[in-house]
């Protein structure tokens, strides 16, 4: 019979945010400070200090070797990925998902290739899983220059396609979770083509992150060839089992645009950023950055239409950046809409962005 677990004293329990990143050894703290000073100083030294202290804590905790190897590989993969993407952060990118088993002559392949060609015309780049099928179509349509590949190392069917193989924008991942993070964090839109478990995994992950506000609003497009019922059948399942079953908000499917037209798919994605630029939180305020200020009439209309998600006050506008945005100089020329959001109905934020693009 197993022994009951002993409850930790209350003083040992703390949330992550309350943890202070200092070791229990003053000598180690001094060593970390010295390491940072030798490296020449950096604007984010406070965060780098936290990382170094975390490593020291791992050593003190005597974790399993497998756990340490996982953390080490994860950090290396993230570091390398960020380094590859950083020079291209000024270019918006769409993540394209679909089956690796789709033949070259399949209508879905031809359509995915056309979509990639069209989105590049709008000044975008394409991120795929770098393999065959729809992924090859995405890279082929975009061309090597406008393509990224985030490959996963598998014992079958996942070698890099010839379009992106050998390119500096190809990244090979050991872990799915680091690869999935890059798909979301480095893209500004998602295009889902017919695919298997992996496609639906990425699709549901993106929907979950946007629905819960863990990712900023983005256009999510489900694209399949004319005559196909692939996404129509999926949509029926979602509406019946999740919507009617009240497992999601009935409006949550408004996060997705369904189309059989590759040109339309590219237009929907590009138009999402017609006036909308980006958003962030500053204290309790949701701040939406826009390229062109709204008229008083348009702002009043927004307040009437979206008063259900404003917990107090109104949606207001200013043409200057907040003090907290001083390090984001690339946004200082933008106007701001800001309000106290209820942080619950994130599909309404997507609808708000759609409205801003129409009235702006």
BAGULO-70145 format. One record per residue (C-alpha): residue in three letters; x, y, z. Coordinates in pm, whole numbers, padded with zeros to 5 digits, always signed. Layout:
! BAGULO-70145
alaXYZ;...
! end
This chain:
! BAGULO-70145
unk+00000+00000+00000;unk+00147+00335-00105;unk+00216+00602+00153;unk-00004+00913+00144;unk+00162+01218-00004;unk+00272+01475+00251;unk+00124+01819+00199;unk+00384+02093+00155;unk+00382+02371+00411;unk+00202+02681+00289;unk+00523+02885+00289;unk+00672+02657+00021;unk+00385+02712-00220;unk+00420+03001-00463;unk+00295+03089-00808;unk+00547+03128-01089;unk+00501+03505-01095;unk+00589+03538-00727;unk+00918+03353-00755;unk+01219+03582-00722;unk+01499+03488-00955;unk+01788+03480-00716;unk+01973+03173-00601;unk+02016+03086-00235;unk+02391+03127-00273;unk+02531+03485-00283;unk+02845+03355-00457;unk+02636+03216-00742;unk+02446+03544-00771;unk+02778+03727-00797;unk+02895+03477-01059;unk+02585+03542-01271;unk+02636+03917-01245;unk+02999+03878-01351;unk+02905+03661-01649;unk+02659+03924-01767;unk+02910+04205-01726;unk+03177+04016-01920;unk+02936+03966-02211;unk+02916+04343-02253;unk+02566+04424-02134;unk+02231+04387-02309;unk+01897+04569-02295;unk+01733+04250-02167;unk+01991+04160-01901;unk+01717+04117-01639;unk+01559+03836-01842;unk+01894+03679-01923;unk+01974+03685-01553;unk+01652+03497-01484;unk+01751+03233-01740;unk+02092+03183-01582;unk+01947+03163-01231;unk+01691+02910-01358;unk+01974+02692-01488;unk+02142+02708-01148;unk+01818+02610-00981;unk+01789+02310-01212;unk+02130+02198-01094;unk+02034+02247-00730;unk+01713+02046-00773;unk+01902+01743-00908;unk+01646+01672-01181;unk+01649+01360-01396;unk+01895+01365-01685;unk+01609+01312-01933;unk+01434+01626-01803;unk+01753+01830-01832;unk+01815+01703-02186;unk+01459+01802-02285;unk+01504+02154-02147;unk+01844+02191-02311;unk+01721+02084-02654;unk+01412+02303-02621;unk+01620+02612-02543;unk+01858+02540-02831;unk+01572+02491-03077;unk+01401+02812-02971;unk+01725+03011-02979;unk+01814+02890-03328;unk+01459+02941-03461;unk+01435+03298-03333;unk+01774+03372-03488;unk+01657+03243-03828;unk+01328+03434-03823;unk+01457+03760-03677;unk+01582+03918-04004;unk+01236+03862-04159;unk+01019+03989-03873;unk+00915+04292-04081;unk+00743+04065-04336;unk+00409+03906-04250;unk+00392+03529-04293;unk+00114+03274-04330;unk+00139+02922-04190;unk+00011+02669-04444;unk-00098+02324-04327;unk-00216+02016-04517;unk-00143+01655-04588;unk+00209+01540-04670;unk+00052+01261-04879;unk-00132+01479-05132;unk-00015+01390-05488;unk+00125+01659-05719;unk-00173+01632-05956;unk-00438+01649-05681;unk-00672+01953-05698;unk-00584+02033-05335;unk-00213+02045-05423;unk-00273+02271-05722;unk-00494+02498-05511;unk-00241+02524-05227;unk+00031+02616-05476;unk-00195+02885-05625;unk-00276+03021-05279;unk+00096+03055-05200;unk+00155+03234-05530;unk-00129+03476-05454;unk-00026+03558-05096;unk+00329+03636-05209;unk+00180+03893-05448;unk+00045+04068-05137;unk+00400+04092-04999;unk+00378+03793-04763;unk+00599+03492-04700;unk+00491+03130-04645;unk+00579+02889-04364;unk+00520+02517-04418;unk+00624+02197-04248;unk+00886+02161-04528;unk+00780+01810-04630;unk+00592+01675-04933;unk+00230+01712-05042;unk+00058+02038-04945;unk+00378+02156-04777;unk+00570+02116-05101;unk+00289+02297-05283;unk+00312+02590-05041;unk+00686+02625-05085;unk+00664+02573-05459;unk+00400+02842-05500;unk+00583+03090-05279;unk+00924+03012-05421;unk+01240+02949-05223;unk+01303+03319-05157;unk+00964+03368-04991;unk+00953+03033-04808;unk+01029+02905-04461;unk+01038+02539-04370;unk+00992+02413-04014;unk+01060+02043-04046;unk+01005+01776-03780;unk+01251+01488-03764;unk+01053+01166-03806;unk+01155+00812-03903;unk+00920+00830-04205;unk+00777+01070-04470;unk+00926+01392-04335;unk+01241+01476-04526;unk+01262+01837-04646;unk+01122+01901-04993;unk+01353+02006-05275;unk+01221+02364-05276;unk+01344+02449-04926;unk+01614+02182-04874;unk+01951+02342-04804;unk+01804+02689-04757;unk+01899+02899-04454;unk+01528+02939-04375;unk+01485+02566-04314;unk+01475+02461-03947;unk+01475+02098-03831;unk+01301+02031-03500;unk+01319+01738-03264;unk+01007+01836-03072;unk+00660+01903-03206;unk+00584+02158-02935;unk+00874+02389-03023;unk+00787+02357-03392;unk+00422+02440-03322;unk+00528+02744-03121;unk+00719+02876-03421;unk+00425+02818-03654;unk+00205+03040-03437;unk+00450+03296-03301;unk+00615+03372-03636;unk+00302+03384-03852;unk+00024+03639-03882;unk-00232+03412-04049;unk-00319+03045-04091;unk-00435+02858-04401;unk-00567+02505-04350;unk-00585+02273-04652;unk-00717+01914-04644;unk-00494+01700-04424;unk-00464+01438-04155;unk-00414+01441-03780;unk-00129+01691-03800;unk-00336+01944-03994;unk-00622+01924-03746;unk-00379+01936-03456;unk-00232+02262-03584;unk-00576+02397-03672;unk-00728+02327-03333;unk-00419+02457-03157;unk-00443+02786-03345;unk-00818+02813-03282;unk-00770+02742-02912;unk-00496+03003-02874;unk-00697+03273-03053;unk-01025+03179-02880;unk-00863+03208-02537;unk-00657+03517-02615;unk-00324+03338-02583;unk-00253+03442-02941;unk-00343+03772-03102;unk-00634+03773-03350;unk-00551+03647-03696;unk-00726+03536-04013;unk-00778+03159-04016;unk-00885+03021-04355;unk-01007+02671-04438;unk-00939+02613-04807;unk-01040+02315-05020;unk-01107+02266-05393;unk-01446+02339-05556;unk-01677+02042-05509;unk-01490+01916-05203;unk-01686+01862-04881;unk-01376+01828-04664;unk-01421+02147-04458;unk-01800+02148-04503;unk-01822+01815-04320;unk-01581+01936-04052;unk-01786+02252-04004;unk-02107+02049-03965;unk-01941+01842-03692;unk-01824+02153-03509;unk-02165+02322-03533;unk-02357+02013-03419;unk-02132+01853-03161;unk-01949+02156-03019;unk-02187+02443-03095;unk-02524+02281-03022;unk-02364+02097-02733;unk-02261+02436-02592;unk-01897+02329-02571;unk-01801+02644-02758;unk-01965+02980-02803;unk-02191+02967-03112;unk-01999+03269-03246;unk-01658+03101-03219;unk-01677+02969-03576;unk-01662+03331-03685;unk-01289+03291-03622;unk-01273+03084-03943;unk-01331+03178-04305;unk-01431+02894-04539;unk-01364+02914-04913;unk-01303+02708-05226;unk-01115+02996-05392;unk-00738+03035-05348;unk-00746+03400-05461;unk-01021+03479-05211;unk-00825+03306-04934;unk-00523+03527-05001;unk-00740+03840-05015;unk-00913+03761-04685;unk-00576+03721-04515;unk-00422+04035-04661;unk-00732+04246-04592;unk-00723+04160-04222;unk-00426+04397-04196;unk-00573+04677-04409;unk-00594+04916-04113;unk-00529+04686-03816;unk-00161+04648-03729;unk-00123+04472-03392;unk-00239+04470-03031;unk-00103+04433-02680;unk-00207+04481-02322;unk-00084+04771-02111;unk-00183+04706-01754;unk-00560+04639-01780;unk-00600+04816-02114;unk-00628+04637-02446;unk-00443+04856-02697;unk-00515+04808-03068;unk-00272+04974-03306;unk-00414+05100-03635;unk-00255+05257-03941;unk-00514+05532-03989;unk-00709+05704-03707;unk-01086+05656-03708;unk-01332+05939-03746;unk-01549+06038-03450;unk-01848+05887-03628;unk-01669+05555-03684;unk-01547+05546-03323;unk-01899+05611-03195;unk-02029+05326-03413;unk-01767+05090-03268;unk-01871+05182-02915;unk-02234+05103-02992;unk-02157+04771-03163;unk-01900+04641-02917;unk-02019+04778-02583;unk-02080+04416-02471;unk-01705+04354-02433;unk-01612+04684-02267;unk-01621+04634-01889;unk-01601+05003-01806;unk-01566+05332-01986;unk-01560+05338-02366;unk-01336+05258-02660;unk-01106+05558-02689;unk-00848+05673-02941;unk-00513+05851-02929;unk-00244+05919-03186;unk+00060+05872-02963;unk+00225+05566-02812;unk+00200+05477-02444;unk+00506+05512-02225;unk+00519+05132-02195;unk+00567+05110-02573;unk+00884+05319-02584;unk+01093+05017-02688;unk+00857+04938-02978;unk+00965+05225-03199;unk+00836+05055-03514;unk+00481+05120-03384;unk+00517+05482-03274;unk+00368+05620-03596;unk+00044+05426-03543;unk-00277+05546-03380;unk-00421+05355-03083;unk-00767+05235-02985;unk-00782+05127-02623;unk-01039+05005-02374;unk-01100+04774-02078;unk-01176+04439-02240;unk-01363+04166-02051;unk-01092+03916-02166;unk-01354+03654-02234;unk-01512+03689-02578;unk-01203+03694-02796;unk-01401+03617-03111;unk-01547+03965-03064;unk-01196+04112-03086;unk-01157+03944-03424;unk-01492+04092-03528;unk-01381+04431-03394;unk-01069+04414-03610;unk-01285+04328-03913;unk-01499+04632-03842;unk-01196+04859-03796;unk-01070+04752-04136;unk-01406+04840-04294;unk-01452+05184-04136;unk-01087+05289-04129;
! end
